[in-house]
Amino acid sequence: MKSKLRVAVPRPLRTLLTYLPNTDTVAVGCRVSVPLGHTSSMGVVMGYDNGSGAAKAYALKTIRQVLDKEALLDQHLIDLLQWAAAYYHYPIGEVVFAALPKLLREGKALPDSTVWQAVEHPDAAKLLKHAKRQQAMYNWLNNQAQASPTETLREQFGSGWSNYLHSLQKKGLVEAIQPTSRLNTAIKNPSTKQTANTILQLTAQQTNCLQQCQTWMKTEKPRPILLQGITGSGKTEIYLRLMTEVLAQGRQVLVLVPEIGLTPQLLQRFQHYFPQQTLVSLHSKLSDTERWQAWLKARNQQANIIIGTRSVVFTPCPALGLIVVDEEHDQSFKQQDTFRYHGRDLAIKRAQLLNIPILLGSATPALETLHNVQTGRYHSTHLDQRPGLSRTPSLHVQDIRGQDLQSGLSPQTLLAIRRTLERDEQVMLFINRRGFAPLLLCPSCGWQGQCEHCSSSMTFHARQGKLICHHCAYQRAVYTECPQCYNPKLTTQGQGTERIELTLKHYFPDTPLVRIDRDSTSRKGALQQHLATIAQHKRLLIIGTQMLAKGHDFPNLTLVIILDVDQSLLSPEYHALERFGQLMTQVAGRAGRSHKAGQVILQTTQPQHPVLLTLLQQGYPAFAKQLLKERQRWQFPPYGYQALIRADAPEMDMALEILLQIKDVLTACNAVQLMGPTPAPLEKRAGRYRAQLLVQSTQRNLRHQCLSALIRQEKSLRTKKNVRWSIDIDPVELS
């Protein structure tokens, strides 16, 4: 009897479905069309069911069509996806299809992935003497650094290409390399030659760090390696040296970055360092076709360096030899809706499944990562010196209580800016809020410009002349008068990047200015243009949000001003202080990256805040140690394990009601601590009311046992129409 197939379909089902094959051979990892109810669905074959039970098998349906000649996903990637579905308690089919490019989810056919390379032959010239087109194809293949895919030959040689290729194959002048036999062979004569101007001499500390990593990477079962280095200490140079060794073996390297904005810059750095290598990037700013093509190049081993944001962790890389997670602490690695996975954590799991090394880099490691180092699960090495003449910037707290602020800027801050510009140096002002002002209000009656669909105020965007909700994206024209008392003189409160820009243009009209936030970089290529402007000008003002905090190197930047520090210091969310320390350290690290001394000014009304003083006086390691003690006291992660169950509904009572039912189920487990249900900090979003229930346990397995019990009883919950609920494992924010 034929083996039964276990198939994942893109439906909210917690299990795989079983079908009979329509042919003798159906590859695991390929797409199929299957009957589902009264319709058809695409599915992915995840494995075989060879169990007995002929009577039961008799009632099984047969797949309708095999859509791929070869597997899209290899066994390691299938194992990773099944682990992720179980760990995050998310439907397996939706996990699998989230890992595929959109065009493949929509049924686009996989092109022939056979690659071709020329074969050295003593009589090649004689055999091709009277076949000019065959000779052209042979010479072209012979000059390629890598074996070339069928599709490339079709595009390169046009009509008749297949005849030329077939003739060359018959003459023994070319050979085809199939996907199953391509490991370490698709990269023809792999080279890690660097251009002379990109090779930097390592410092003694960097050399020691590199040697430690090399030793750890060669162990039988490599553990994750934390590379903790202050900003500007040369972590990327260590990445490049370690990548060189892996690429020289014909292996692939997967690099995860938190922000789209970092991808082009890192890609350019790698291209300069590895001019002989093929690199691709995958991120949400690419078109569907661009993502699909990059995905195929990685899968077919036509690319050896693959860089991208969190979803790149699902990219097939048959010859994967190293994973690098840059800025591993960044919360952007956590998906905040639907399939709420953490890209860094899945990268660690993927490395474990493949038994390959993974490098986690950060100047400000996550508390969970530091805890894993303390408990011996991870290796750790440090870079606490900047190479060359660059120095760590000096930090100054500026007490702005009672100050006459100009759009949030104190007189001392404006003076520091002026003096820096007079030296033909650059100044960066950091405020993590885009728009002109976060609030429009009436001074007469107290009316505030609230979003109609959220329990939040709308941000005034002066350039667009609109009020925009940053939670649901609803927008409307700015009010010309108060809708309650008809006062025509409305005012704004607070400041965003646009307001700071206007103020600086008033005080420094002759100084070029660049504003970098989501609004100013929405157009494709805009960020690269802004970064080019920064590189071209010595004397410059830079305003930005957290997009500027990570990875960018501005050699002439000597003054960094951090505004609105108090928002994080006074937040009730326990993750806020960790993020504050990370962001402040990262932003401060932009200053003084060359031989010029850097200075950082933090404006605050809380100059004696103990956490702030620890960060400034003792640095991030002591700051993190203090937070870990506090987390241990309350058994918060990493000393406890959390899940946040969220519900949303047309009415708050409906959201709370379903969470109360869920709480009853979980209470019966008697193994977890439950907090709530309560309305979410942002009670209403996009017209729906939100509530949440926090689940906490001192043991990860007990948390999962309770949530698995909940999933098993899911159908018994009395869920009203239009009520939705979800599970967020290891939440990074409780909002």
N, C-alpha and C positions, 0 to 999 in steps of 0.2 A: 504494500500500500504506500502511496506517495506520502511524504512528510507533510504534516500540516504547517501552515505559515502563521506566525504571530505578527500582526500588522498594527502599526500605530496610525490612527486617523485623526485629522485636526478637529476634534470634537471634545467637549468637556467630560471625557470619560477617564476613569482612573485606572483602567486596565487595557491591555492589548486585546485585539479581536483576532479570532482564529478563522482562517480560510483554507480551502484546498487550492493547490496550484493548478494552473491550466496547462502547464508543461512540466516536463520532468525536472528542469533546472530553473530555479528562480534565485538569484543572488541575494544574500542578506545585505541590506543597505540600499537596495534599489527601490524606486517608486513603482507603485502598481495602482491600477484602477480597480476598485472593489464595489460590489453592491452593498448599500447601507440603507436599510429600510426600503422606501419606495424610490430611492434615487441612487446615484453613484457618488463615490468619494475617492479622492486620491489618498493613498496611504504609503507608508514606508515599511518594508519588511525588516523586522527587528530580530528575527530568529526563527527557529523551527520548533515545532512541538511534535516530538517523536513518541509521545505517550500512547498507550493502548486505548481502547474504547471505540471499537468499530461502529457500534450502534449509534453512539453520539456523533461520530465523524460523518455518518451517513446523512445527517441533517445539515451539515455545514455547507455554506455557499462557496462557490468557486470564484477566484479572482477573474476579472473580465479581461485585463490586459496588463502585460508587463511593459512599463514605460521606459525602462533603461536597459541597455545591453550590459552594463556593468554597474557595480555598486557606487552610489553617491557617497556613502559614509562607510568608513572602515570599522572594524570591530571595537577598537579602542574608543572611537567617538560614540558609537552606540552604547558602550558601557558607561561613558561619561554622562550621556543624556538620560539613561535609565537611572543612574545614581542621582542626578540632579532632580528628576521628577519625584523620586522618593524622598530626598532630603528636604526639598522645598514644598512638598505636598501639593504638587501641581499636575494637572492631567498630562499623561505621557505624550499623547499625540500633539498637544499644543506646544509642549517643550520641543519635540522633534522638529515641528514645522517652523518654530521660532528660530531654529538654528540654520534654516535654509534661506538663501537669497530669495527675494520676492519673485523673480522670474521663474525659479524652479518650483516655488509654491504654486504658481499659476499654471504649471504644466509645460514650460518651455523644455524642448528636447535638449538633451546633453549632447554636445558635439563629439565627434570621433576624437578620443583622447590619445590615439596612437601618435607617437612622435618619431621623427625620422632623422637619421644621421648618415653622413657620407662614410663609406668604407674605403680605406686606402687599398689601392689595387695597382700592381706594377704596370698593367696594360690599360689603365684608364684612358690615357690620351688616344691610344689606338682604337679602343672600343667606341669612343665618342667622336672620332674624327669627322664623320659625316652626319652628326646629329647635334646641331648647334643648340637647340632648345634643351635637350637632355644635358649637354655640356654646361649650359648656363645654370641649370638647376643643381647639377653636381657641384659646380664651383661655389655656388651660393651656399649650399649646405656645408661645404667644406670650410667656409669662412665663418660659420656661426659658432659662437661660444657655447651654445647649448643645442641639444637636439631640438628640431622644429616640429610643431604640431601640424597635422593634416590641414587644419583650417588656415594656417599661415601660408602654406604652400599654395592653397587654392587662391588666396588673395594676391600672392606675389606673382604667380605665373598665369593666371586667368584661364581662358578656355584651352583645353588640351592638357592641363596640368596633370590629370590622373594618368593619361597615356604616357607622358614623360616619366612619371614616377614609377609606373608599372614596368616600363622598359628598363629603367635603371635598376630596379629590384631584380629583374630577370638576369641582368648582366652581373649581378653581385656587387653593384657599386653603392647601394644604399641598404640600410637595414631598418626594420621597424622595431620599436621598443614598446611593448604592451604595458598597460598600467600595472599588472601583477608582477612584472619582472623589472620594474623601472627603479626600484630603490637604489639610491646612490649612483644612478647612471644617467639620469636626465641632465645633470649639470656636467657639461662636457669640459674636461680639464679644469675643475674649479680652481679659481685663483683668488687669493686674498691680498693681492698686491695693492698697496696704497699709494696715492700720490704723495710726493715728497713733502709738500707743504701741509699735509694733514697729520703727519706723524709727530706726536708730541713726546718729549722726554718725560717719563714718569718721575715723580718725586720718590724719595725713599719710602714714605708712608704709602703711596699708591702702589709701589712695587710689592711691599709686604702684603697689602690688601689683596692684590692680584694673585700672589703666590698662595695665600690662604684659600681663596676661591678655587683656584686650579686644583689644589689638593682635595678639597671637599667634593668637587665635581666628579672626581675620578673614583670615588668610593662605590662599593657594590650597590648600595641603596642610598643614593644621595638625598640628604635632607634639604628643605628650603634654606636659602642663604639670604639673610638680611644684610644689605649693604647700606649702612647708616652713615651718611656724610652731610656735613653742613652745606648750605647752598654755595655753589662755586668751588667745591672741593675736588671736582673732577670725577664724579660718579660715572658720567657717560663715557669717559675714557676707559674706565674699567670694563663697562659693557662691551665696548668695541674690541678690546683685547681678547675677552672671553669668546665673543662671537667669532673672531678670526679663527680660533682653534676649531670651533664646531663647523664652520663653513669649509675649512680645509679638508674635513672628512666627508664632504659632500652632503652634509646634513642641513636641515632648515632651522631657522630661528624665528620664533614668534614673539613679538614685542607688543605689550599692552600699554596704552597711555590713557589718562583720564579724560582729556579734552581734545576735541577735533582740532582746535587751534594749535596744539603741539605736534600733530601728525606731520604737516608739511615741513616744519622746521627740523624735526628729528629725521624725517625721510631725507632731507637735503644733506644733513650731517652724515648720515650713513652712506649716501650716494658718493659724497666726496671721499669718504674713507674706503669704500668698497666699489671702485669704479667698474670692476669686472663682474659684479654680482647683479642679479635681477631682483628688484624690490617692488612690492605692491603695498598699497594701503587700503584699508576698508573702514569706512565710517559713514555716518548718516548724511553727510553733505554730497556724497557721490550719487550719480543717477543710478537707477536700477540696473541699467546695462553695464555701467562701470563697476558696480559692486559684483555683479555676476562674473564679469571677465576677470576681475582680481581674484575672486573665489576659485575660479577654474584654474588660473595660473598656479595658485597655491596647491590645489588638489593634484594637478598634473605635474608638480615639481618643476614647473617652468619659472617659479619664483623661489628664491632661497631665503629672503628676508621678508616677513609679513608683519606690517605694523597696523595697528588699529585701536579703536576704542573697545568697550567691554565685550561687544558681540563677536569680536574677532577670535575670542576664545573657542568658538565653535567651528572655526575654519579647518577643513581637512588639510593636514600636512603629513603626508606619508613618511617623510624622512625627518620628522621633528627631532632635534637634538638638544634644544635649549629654549626655555621660556624666560622672558624678562618682563617684569611688571614695574614700570616706572611710576614714581609717586604713588606707591602702593597704598598709602593712607587715605587717598582721596575718595570721598563718598560718591563721586560720579561713577565709580565702578559698580555701584549698587543700582539695579533697575528698580524704579519706584512705582511701576504699575504692571498689571497683568502678571507675567512670569517674573517674580521679584528675585532674581538670582544676583549673586555677587561675582563679578568678573574675576577679581583677584582670587577668591576662594575656589572657583571652578578651575582657574589656571593651576592652582596648587594641586587640586585633585587630578587634573589631567597629567601633570608631571608625575604624580605618584603612580597612576595607572600605566604610564609609559616607562617608568623607572628612569627618568631623565632629570637633570638639574633644573631648578627654577631660581631665579635671582629676583629678590624684592628690593627695590631701591627707594630711599626716601631720606630727606633731611629731618623729617618729623614723623617717624613710624607710628602706625596705629597702636593704640594701647593693647589690642588683642595680639598684634604681632610681637610687641615687646614682651608680653606675658609668655608667648610661645618660645621666645628666646630664653627667658628666665627658667622655664620648665624643661629646657633641653630639647624641645621638639625642632627648633630651628638653630642653624649656625648664625653667627653674627660677626661682622667686621666693621671697623669704624674709619672714617676719614674726618678728622676734625681740624684740618689745616687747608687753607687756600693755597694753591701752587703759585709760584712766581712772586710778584710784588703786591698782588691783591691782598687786602686786609679785611677782616670782619668789621662791619660798620658799627659806629657808636650809637647807642640808643638813648633817647631823651623822652621822658614823660612830661607832657605839658598840661598843667592844671588849667582848664578853661572855665572854672567856676567864676562867675562875676565878670567874665571878659566880654568886651564889645565885639561880638563875632560878625563877620561879613560873609553871609551864606555859609556859615559853619567854620570859617577860617579866622583864627585869632590874629591880632596885630603882630605877635612874635613869629607866627607861621608865615605871614606875608613878607616879613622882613627877611626871614631865612630863604624864602623863594627868590627874592630880589638879589640877595648876595650871591646865591648859587648861579643865577642866570648871568650876573655880571662877570663871572669867571668862565663864561661860555660852556657851562655844564648843564646837564639835564635834571629835571625835577619830575617825580612821579607822585601824583595824589591818588590815593586808593580809597574808594568808597564803594561798598558792595550794594549799591542801589542805583539802578538805571532810571532814566526819566529826569524830569525837572524837580518835582517835589512829590512826596508820598501822600500828601493830603491837601485837598481843596476845601476851604471852610468859609463860613460867614461869621465875621466878627460881631455882628449885631445879635443874631439869634442862636448861634452855635451850630447851625446846620453843617453837616459834613458830607462830602461826595462819596457815598457808599455804592458799591456794586449792587445791582438789582438781583444778582444771582448768587452772591457770596456774602458771607459775614465779614467783609473786609472793605477797607477804603480803596478807591481807585487812584492810580498814580497819574499825575498831570505830566503829559509829554508836550512840551512847548513847541518843538519843531513840527510836530504833526497837528498841533492844536486840538488834542484829544485827551480824554480821560480813558485810561486803559487799566483793566484789572489784570494783575500779574498772576492770578490764580486760574482764571477761566478764559482769559483773552478777550472778554467782552469789552467793547469800546463805544464811546459816544462823543459827540462834539462837546467842547467845554461850555459850561453854563455861563451866560452873560450876566445873569443876576441870580440871587438866591431864590430857589423855587418855593421857599416858605415865607420869607418876609419881603422878597423882591428888592433887597439891597443890591445895587449894581456893583458894589465894591467888595468883591470876594478876594480872599487872601490865600496864600499857600503856606504850608508849614513843613519844615524839614527840607532836606536837600538831596538831590540825586546828581548823577554825572552831568546832566545838561545844565543844571544851575551852577555847579562848580565851574563848568566851561565858560559860562557867561560872565561870571565874576572875574575869572582870570583874564579873560579878554579885555575887561574893563581896566584892570590894574596893569596888565602887561600887553598892551595892544600891538607891539612890534615883535612879539615873540611867537614863533610858530607853535601850534598846539595840535595834539592828536588825542582824540577820545576813542577809547576802545571798550565797547560793551556789546551786548547782543544786538542792540539796535543799529549800531554803526558798522557791524560786521556781518549783517544778514545777507548782503550780496556776495556771490561767489568771488573769491579772490580779494575781497576787501581787507581781510586781516593781513594778508601778505603785503598789500599796498601800505597799510599803516606801519607794519614792521620795517618795511623798506624806508619809509619816511624817517622813522626813528634812527635808523642806521646812517642816514645821509646828513642829519643835522647834529651839530655839536650842541647848540643852544636850543633847548626845546622843553615844552611843557607836555606831560603825558597824564591823562586822566583815565582811570579804568576801574573795572570791577575785578572779580576773582579770576577772570580770564588772564589777567596779567601776572597772577601770583605764581604761576607754575612754569618752570623750564626756560623762560626767555632770558637771554643774555644781552644786557644793554651796557656796553663798556663805559660810556660817558655819563651814565646815571650815577649821581653822587648824593642826591637827597630824595628820600622817600617819606611822604607824609601820610599817616594812616588816620582817617576820620571815622567818627561814629563807632569808636571802640566799645562804648558802654552797652550797645545793643546786645552783644554777646556776653559781656560780663554779668549782666542782670537777667539773662534768660533763664526760665525755669526748667528748660529741657536739659537733661544731664549730659547729652552729647555736646552741648553748645560750647562748654569750656575747652574740651579737647579740640574741636574744630577751630575755636578762637586761637589757641596756642599754635596750631599748625599753620593757620592762615597768616597770623602775624609774623611768624618766623619765616615763612616762605616769601611774603611780601618784603620784609626787611632784607631778605637775602638778595633782592634785586640791586641793592646799592653797593657801590665800591667794588665792582667785579674786576676792574683793571688795577692800575697802579695808583689811582686816585682814592683818597680816603672817602668813605661813605658815612652818611649820617641818616638816622631814622628818628622822626618825631611822631609820637603817639598823642593825639588830643583826647583828653578824657575828663570826666567829672568825678572819677573814682581813682585818683592817683595812689591811694593807699590800699587798694584791693589786694589781698594777700596772694591770690593767684597771679595777678599781673606782676607783682613785685618778684615773685619766684621766677617767673619767665624771664624778666628783664635782668635780674641780678645773677641768676644761676644757670639760665639757659633751658632749652627744651628737655634734656634728660631729667633734670631735677623736677621740672614742671610735670612731666609725665609720671614720674615716681610718686609725686604728691597725689595726682589724680587716681592712680592705681590703688593707693591706700584707701582713698575715699570710696572707690568702686568696691573694694573688698569688704569694707565695712557694711555696705548695703547689699552685698552679693549681686551686684550688677555685673554685666559682661566686662571683662572676660572671666569673672569668677562665678557667674551664673549664665543661664541660657534663656533667651527670650524669644517669644513669638507675639506679634501684634495682630489681633483679629479685628479687622475693620468692617463696618457695615455702613451702607448708605441707602437712603430711601426718600420718598417724597415728603415724609413727615419724620420728625425726630423720634416720636414714640415707636414708630415701626422699626427704626434702626435699633433702638434700645431693646425692643421686644425680642428680636432674633438673637441678639447677643446674650440676653438672659437665658434663652433656651440653650444656647451653646455653653454658657457657664454651668448650667445644670449638668450637662453631659460631662464636662471636664471635672466638675467637683466630684463626680462619682469615681474618678481615677484616683483621687486622694494622693496625688504625687506632685502636684504643681501648685504654685501660689498664683492666685488670680486677683487682679486689680481692675475694678470696674464692674460693669461697663459704665462709661461716662461719655458725654459729648466730646468730640475731638476738639483740640485747640482752635482749629478753623472749623466751626460748627457747620457752616453751609458753604458748599462749593458747587458751582455750575448748576444751581437750582436744586441740589440734593443735600439732605441733612446727613451728617456724618457722626458716627459714634465708634468707640473702640474698647476692646477688652485686652488687657496685657496679661500674657501667660509667662510665668517665670519658674525655672527649676534649677537646682544646683547640679543636676545631671542631664546631659544632652539626651541620653537614651530615654529617660523618663518623659522628657518633653515630647519626644517623637512618639512614644507609646500612647500618650494621651491624645495627641493630635490625630494619630492613626485611628484611634477609637472613635474620635469625632467624625472622621471621614467615613468610617463604616456606617455610622448612624445618620449620615447626611440626609438621606431620603426621608427619615422619620421626623425631621425638623418641619415645623409648620411655617413655611416661608410664604409670606404674602407676595402678591404680584408687585413687581417693580422694587423688590428688596434684594439687594446684592450684598454678599459678604466674601471676604478673602482672608487668606493667611499670609502674613509677612514674617518669614523666618529670619532671625538675626537682624531686626530692623535697625536702620542707622538714624532714623528720626521718628519721634513719637508724635506725629502731627497728621 
